[in-house]
């Protein structure tokens, strides 16, 4: 029984490098998806920035909402994929009973 507890204590440390790599790559892919989506929606290469004086509130908030949604989806896919891979290879879910991010 002590062996299983010891394994659960070490697993989050083993998961961190995988989680970092998946998080970085998912952020990169989400950025790429956002640029492609913005180009399809507005036919512009550059999305508006909140400090861009020439853009209206609606356009800035639309860009922020689309970007936020894409990043949240990409992060969830990366987190879930990494957790399932760890579970398949070790038999242990990489986070404790509480689950989720702190």
KAZI-V828867 format. One record per pair of residues at least 12 apart in sequence whose ideal C-beta (glycine too) atoms are under 8 Angstrom apart, sorted by sequence separation. I is the first residue (numbers start at 1). GAP is how many residues later the second one is. D is the distance in whole Angstrom. If there is no record, write none. Layout:
# KAZI-V828867
i=(I:I)
gap=(GAP:GAP)
d=(D:D)
This chain:
# KAZI-V828867
i=(35:48:82:83:34:50:48:47:42:47:41:38:41:38:37:34:34:37:34:30:33:34:30:30:33:30:27:30:29:30:27:26:27:26:26:23:26:25:23:22:23:22:19:22:19:22:19:18:15:18:15:18:15:14:11:19:11:15:14:11:12:7:11:12:8:12:7:8)
gap=(12:12:12:12:13:14:15:16:17:20:21:25:25:28:29:32:33:33:36:37:37:37:40:41:41:43:44:44:45:45:47:48:48:49:51:52:52:53:55:56:56:57:59:59:60:60:63:64:67:67:68:68:71:72:75:75:79:79:80:81:82:83:83:83:84:84:85:88)
d=(7:5:7:7:7:7:5:4:8:7:8:7:7:7:6:7:5:7:5:8:5:8:5:5:7:8:7:4:6:8:7:4:8:6:7:7:4:7:6:4:8:7:8:7:7:5:5:5:7:7:8:7:6:8:7:8:7:4:8:5:6:7:6:7:6:8:6:8)
